[in-house]
C-alpha cells in the first residue's frame, strides 16, 4: 500500500535504520544520503520516508511530501555549496529507475551535459 513501508525496499530499510547510509540531512518526512555509485562529485539522494513507488505516485498521493523532497533537495544543494545542480527523478525502468521508492538525485560539482543519457 502506498505510503506504508515495504519489507523488500532498500530505501525503506535505510529509513528504518536497518541498512547504513551516509545521511547528510533528515527531516520529519525526508532523508537525504550520499549515493553509493556517484555520477558526479556531489550525488545525493533525497527520499520521502513514506514509501511511494515513483515521483508520479508521490505527487498524486502525497503532494505535501513531494514538496518536502523538492525543498530538501534545495537545502542539500545549498549545504553542498552548489552554484548549479541538476535534480533527476527516474520514473520507470526505461528511464533508469532501479529502486522502486521515489527519490530525487541531486547532482552537481561538475559540468552536466544536455541532453543527459
C-alpha positions in Angstrom: 0.0 0.0 0.0 1.3 3.5 -0.9 2.8 5.3 2.0 3.5 2.2 4.0 7.0 0.7 4.5 7.8 -2.2 2.2 9.8 -5.1 3.6 11.7 -5.6 0.3 12.5 -2.0 -0.3 16.1 -0.9 0.1 15.2 2.7 0.8 12.6 1.8 3.4 15.3 -0.2 5.1 17.6 2.9 5.1 14.7 4.9 6.6 14.2 2.3 9.3 18.0 2.3 10.1 18.3 -1.4 9.0 20.8 -0.6 6.3 23.6 2.0 6.8 23.8 5.1 4.7 25.8 8.3 4.8 23.0 10.6 5.8 23.5 14.3 5.2 20.1 15.7 6.2 16.9 14.3 7.8 13.6 15.9 8.4 10.2 14.6 9.7 9.3 13.5 6.2 12.6 13.0 4.2 16.1 11.5 4.4 19.0 12.7 2.2 22.1 10.5 1.8 25.1 10.1 -0.5 24.6 7.8 -3.5 26.9 4.7 -3.2 27.5 4.9 -7.0 28.0 8.6 -7.6 27.7 10.0 -11.1 29.1 13.5 -10.1 31.3 14.9 -7.4 28.1 15.6 -5.4 25.4 12.9 -5.8 22.9 12.8 -3.0 19.5 11.1 -3.0 16.6 12.8 -1.3 13.8 10.3 -0.4 10.4 10.6 1.3 10.3 8.5 4.5 6.9 7.2 3.3 7.0 4.6 0.5 5.8 5.7 -2.9 6.9 3.7 -5.9 8.0 6.7 -8.0 7.7 10.5 -8.3 4.4 10.4 -10.1 2.8 8.3 -7.4 4.3 10.5 -4.7 3.0 13.7 -6.3 -0.5 12.2 -6.7 -0.7 10.5 -3.2 1.2 13.0 -1.0 1.8 16.3 -2.7 3.0 17.9 0.6 5.7 15.3 0.9 6.6 15.7 -2.7 7.1 19.4 -2.0 9.2 18.5 1.0 11.5 16.4 -1.2 12.0 19.4 -3.5 12.6 21.7 -0.6 15.2 19.3 0.9 16.9 19.0 -2.5 17.5 22.7 -2.5 18.7 22.6 1.1 21.1 19.8 0.2 22.4 21.8 -2.8 22.9 24.9 -0.5 24.7 22.9 2.1 27.0 21.4 -0.6 27.6 24.9 -1.9 26.5 24.0 -5.4 26.1 27.1 -7.6 24.3 24.9 -10.1 22.9 21.4 -9.9 20.5 19.0 -11.5 17.6 17.2 -10.0 16.6 13.9 -11.5 13.6 11.8 -10.9 13.8 8.5 -12.8 10.3 7.0 -13.2 10.1 3.5 -14.6 12.8 1.0 -15.7 13.1 2.6 -19.1 14.2 5.8 -17.5 16.7 4.1 -15.3 14.8 3.6 -12.1 16.3 0.7 -10.2 14.9 1.3 -6.7 11.1 1.4 -6.6 10.9 4.1 -3.9 10.5 7.7 -5.1 13.7 9.6 -4.9 15.4 12.7 -6.3 19.0 12.7 -7.4 20.9 15.9 -6.6 23.8 16.1 -8.9 26.5 18.8 -9.1 30.1 19.7 -8.7 30.9 19.3 -12.4 29.5 20.4 -15.8 26.4 18.4 -16.7 25.8 18.0 -20.4 22.5 18.2 -22.2 20.8 16.1 -23.2 21.5 13.6 -20.4 22.0 9.9 -21.0 
